[in-house]
Structure formats: C-alpha cells, structure tokens
Amino acid sequence: MDLTLAKSQGYLKHQLPQSKSSSQRKLLAVIGVYIGFGSYLKRNTFRGSWMPREIIGCYAQTELGHGSNVQRLETTATFDPQTDEFVIHSPTLTSRKWWPGGLGKVSTHAVVYARLRTDGQDYGVHGFILQLRSLDDHSPLPGMTVGDIGMKFGSGAYNSMDNGLLRFDHVRIPRNQMLMQFVL
Ligand SMILES: Cc1cc2nc3c(=O)[nH]c(=O)nc-3n(C[C@H](O)[C@H](O)[C@H](O)COP(=O)(O)OP(=O)(O)OC[C@H]3O[C@@H](n4cnc5c(N)ncnc54)[C@H](O)[C@@H]3O)c2cc1C
C-alpha cells in the first residue's frame, strides 16, 4: 500500500478509530512488517498490490508446538544456491503453523517465520513472504495445506476470527522473498 494512500484511509498510527475491524488491523500489521523489513526491490513490487486488495495478508509465526518460545520454531527455510531459492518445509507435526488470524479462510499471502538454513548451518528464525492461495480461485497453491482450526474454547470472541493452520511440503520461493533488509 502506498503510504500516502494508507494515511488517507486512516491506516496510520493514532488514526485508526476503535471501530475498525481486527482484520483491518491485521492488514496494517502485515503492511508494517513488509514495509519495515522487506528487501527494497521486493517491497516496492508488493506495494502496488496492497490497495486493490488482491493480496490479503496474515502473520504466521506460532506453531502447534511453539508459541512464546520463538527461538524453538521448527519450520525450515533451506537455501538452495543452485536455484537461488528457499525451500520452506514443515518437518514435524509440531512445526505446523497454528493460530494465525486470517489464515484459515481469507488470506492469500503470509509473513512466515522459519529457521534459515544454508550450507549445513542454522542461522535462526527469519521472516519470509509466501503466497498461499491462488489469486484466481483462492485454492491453496501446490505444497501448501491450509485450513481453519475451527471452534475455540472461551467466551466465543475468538470464533469471529478464522484462525488457521498451515503446513509446507518443500515449497520453493525466490531468495528475495526473505525479509532481509537487516540481514548482512
Ligand atoms: C486469538 C488468537 C489469535 C492469534 N493470532 C496469531 C497470529 O495472527 N499469528 C501468529 O503467529 N500467532 C497467533 N496467535 C498465537 C499467539 O501468538 C500465541 O498464542 C502466543 O505466542 C503464546 O503462545 P502459546 O499460546 O503457545 O503459549 P505458551 O508460549 O505455551 O505460553 C503459555 C503460558 O506460559 C507463559 N510463558 C511462556 N513462556 C514463558 C517464559 N519463558 N517465562 C514465563 N512464562 C512463560 C505464558 O505467559 C503463558 O501464560 C494467536 C493466538 C490467539 C489466542
């Protein structure tokens, strides 16, 4: 989203009225993450798509086995120097993304947190942007298992959100879809 346009739509800090829905807040968060951390060229490419709402984003960090303990996340992003791509994979049951709001039914893209691996070394958890669903018919892209986690316990308030699950089976993405602004 163009920042001037975002401002005029009330998407900037202190301008968002209380009545705005949580999905609008979520979109703002994803835009913020992307504009803040994406590589320069890639974030400009994506910016053009924010406004027509072709892209609906979610934030996919939490896994079935890992919440507050972000350093234990298990999803892997293994760099393949032959093709200049990352291979995103969910190696275990506990590595499946679990909880992200907007993932279950709505989102077409996600900021995904995964362990960066290259040359046999683990460089810790980093963010990557992935397309999850087709922009034509909204079906999951190859290698993605996406779904809604269903009813939640509690007051029922959480049930208004399509919290989702996500599994990757060796999904390949170009290297510049890593959020690499601060990576040397
Ligand atoms: C409605 C809802 C929406 C969500 N949306 C998203 C989303 O969009 N994207 C996403 O990635 N995730 C999302 N989450 C997941 C959320 O971020 C996690 O629930 C959160 O990170 C906590 O992890 P956990 O539930 O596994 O709890 P745990 O990490 O298992 O924590 C359980 C308890 O232990 C405490 N605890 C944990 N570690 C420590 C420690 N080191 N020291 C002391 N106490 C500790 C916690 O405070 C808590 O009381 C959502 C969750 C909910 C409920």
The ligand as an SDF file (V2000), in Angstrom:
LIG
                    3D

 53 58  0  0  0  0  0  0  0  0999 V2000
   -6.9920  -15.2650   19.1710 C   0  0  0  0  0  0  0  0  0  0  0  0
   -5.5600  -15.5680   18.8510 C   0  0  0  0  0  0  0  0  0  0  0  0
   -5.0130  -15.0600   17.6750 C   0  0  0  0  0  0  0  0  0  0  0  0
   -3.7050  -15.3450   17.3350 C   0  0  0  0  0  0  0  0  0  0  0  0
   -3.2130  -14.8510   16.1660 N   0  0  0  0  0  0  0  0  0  0  0  0
   -1.9720  -15.1730   15.7960 C   0  0  0  0  0  0  0  0  0  0  0  0
   -1.4530  -14.7100   14.5460 C   0  0  0  0  0  0  0  0  0  0  0  0
   -2.0950  -13.9850   13.7970 O   0  0  0  0  0  0  0  0  0  0  0  0
   -0.2160  -15.1490   14.1800 N   0  0  0  0  0  0  0  0  0  0  0  0
    0.5440  -15.9590   14.9800 C   0  0  0  0  0  0  0  0  0  0  0  0
    1.6520  -16.3000   14.5670 O   0  0  0  0  0  0  0  0  0  0  0  0
    0.1030  -16.3590   16.1790 N   0  0  0  0  0  0  0  0  0  0  0  0
   -1.1300  -16.0010   16.6140 C   0  0  0  0  0  0  0  0  0  0  0  0
   -1.6060  -16.4360   17.8180 N   0  0  0  0  0  0  0  0  0  0  0  0
   -0.7630  -17.2520   18.6700 C   0  0  0  0  0  0  0  0  0  0  0  0
   -0.1660  -16.4310   19.8100 C   0  0  0  0  0  0  0  0  0  0  0  0
    0.7890  -15.5460   19.3260 O   0  0  0  0  0  0  0  0  0  0  0  0
    0.3950  -17.4040   20.8280 C   0  0  0  0  0  0  0  0  0  0  0  0
   -0.7230  -17.8970   21.5000 O   0  0  0  0  0  0  0  0  0  0  0  0
    1.3740  -16.7570   21.7610 C   0  0  0  0  0  0  0  0  0  0  0  0
    2.6210  -16.5890   21.1120 O   0  0  0  0  0  0  0  0  0  0  0  0
    1.5590  -17.5890   23.0340 C   0  0  0  0  0  0  0  0  0  0  0  0
    1.9650  -18.8730   22.7140 O   0  0  0  0  0  0  0  0  0  0  0  0
    1.2200  -20.1460   23.3240 P   0  0  0  0  0  0  0  0  0  0  0  0
   -0.2570  -19.9560   23.1920 O   0  0  0  0  0  0  0  0  0  0  0  0
    1.8340  -21.3610   22.7280 O   0  0  0  0  0  0  0  0  0  0  0  0
    1.5220  -20.0970   24.8680 O   0  0  0  0  0  0  0  0  0  0  0  0
    2.8590  -20.5500   25.5970 P   0  0  0  0  0  0  0  0  0  0  0  0
    4.0440  -19.9290   24.9410 O   0  0  0  0  0  0  0  0  0  0  0  0
    2.8690  -22.0370   25.7510 O   0  0  0  0  0  0  0  0  0  0  0  0
    2.6400  -19.8830   26.9950 O   0  0  0  0  0  0  0  0  0  0  0  0
    1.7360  -20.4630   27.9720 C   0  0  0  0  0  0  0  0  0  0  0  0
    1.9040  -19.7300   29.2750 C   0  0  0  0  0  0  0  0  0  0  0  0
    3.2640  -19.8050   29.7360 O   0  0  0  0  0  0  0  0  0  0  0  0
    3.7980  -18.4930   29.9040 C   0  0  0  0  0  0  0  0  0  0  0  0
    5.1830  -18.4960   29.4820 N   0  0  0  0  0  0  0  0  0  0  0  0
    5.6450  -18.8830   28.2740 C   0  0  0  0  0  0  0  0  0  0  0  0
    6.9930  -18.7740   28.2350 N   0  0  0  0  0  0  0  0  0  0  0  0
    7.3670  -18.2750   29.4340 C   0  0  0  0  0  0  0  0  0  0  0  0
    8.6360  -17.9360   29.9880 C   0  0  0  0  0  0  0  0  0  0  0  0
    9.7720  -18.0880   29.3310 N   0  0  0  0  0  0  0  0  0  0  0  0
    8.6370  -17.4550   31.2440 N   0  0  0  0  0  0  0  0  0  0  0  0
    7.4830  -17.2910   31.9500 C   0  0  0  0  0  0  0  0  0  0  0  0
    6.2790  -17.6080   31.4660 N   0  0  0  0  0  0  0  0  0  0  0  0
    6.2160  -18.0940   30.2360 C   0  0  0  0  0  0  0  0  0  0  0  0
    2.9390  -17.5750   29.0700 C   0  0  0  0  0  0  0  0  0  0  0  0
    2.9290  -16.2450   29.5620 O   0  0  0  0  0  0  0  0  0  0  0  0
    1.5740  -18.2290   29.1870 C   0  0  0  0  0  0  0  0  0  0  0  0
    0.9220  -17.8250   30.3800 O   0  0  0  0  0  0  0  0  0  0  0  0
   -2.9070  -16.1420   18.1940 C   0  0  0  0  0  0  0  0  0  0  0  0
   -3.4390  -16.6420   19.3870 C   0  0  0  0  0  0  0  0  0  0  0  0
   -4.7490  -16.3460   19.7130 C   0  0  0  0  0  0  0  0  0  0  0  0
   -5.3130  -16.8880   21.0040 C   0  0  0  0  0  0  0  0  0  0  0  0
  1  2  1  0
  2  3  1  0
  2 52  2  0
  3  4  2  0
  4  5  1  0
  4 50  1  0
  5  6  2  0
  6  7  1  0
  6 13  1  0
  7  8  2  0
  7  9  1  0
  9 10  1  0
 10 11  2  0
 10 12  1  0
 12 13  2  0
 13 14  1  0
 14 15  1  0
 14 50  1  0
 15 16  1  0
 16 17  1  0
 16 18  1  0
 18 19  1  0
 18 20  1  0
 20 21  1  0
 20 22  1  0
 22 23  1  0
 23 24  1  0
 24 25  2  0
 24 26  1  0
 24 27  1  0
 27 28  1  0
 28 29  2  0
 28 30  1  0
 28 31  1  0
 31 32  1  0
 32 33  1  0
 33 34  1  0
 33 48  1  0
 34 35  1  0
 35 36  1  0
 35 46  1  0
 36 37  1  0
 36 45  1  0
 37 38  2  0
 38 39  1  0
 39 40  1  0
 39 45  2  0
 40 41  1  0
 40 42  2  0
 42 43  1  0
 43 44  2  0
 44 45  1  0
 46 47  1  0
 46 48  1  0
 48 49  1  0
 50 51  2  0
 51 52  1  0
 52 53  1  0
M  END
$$$$
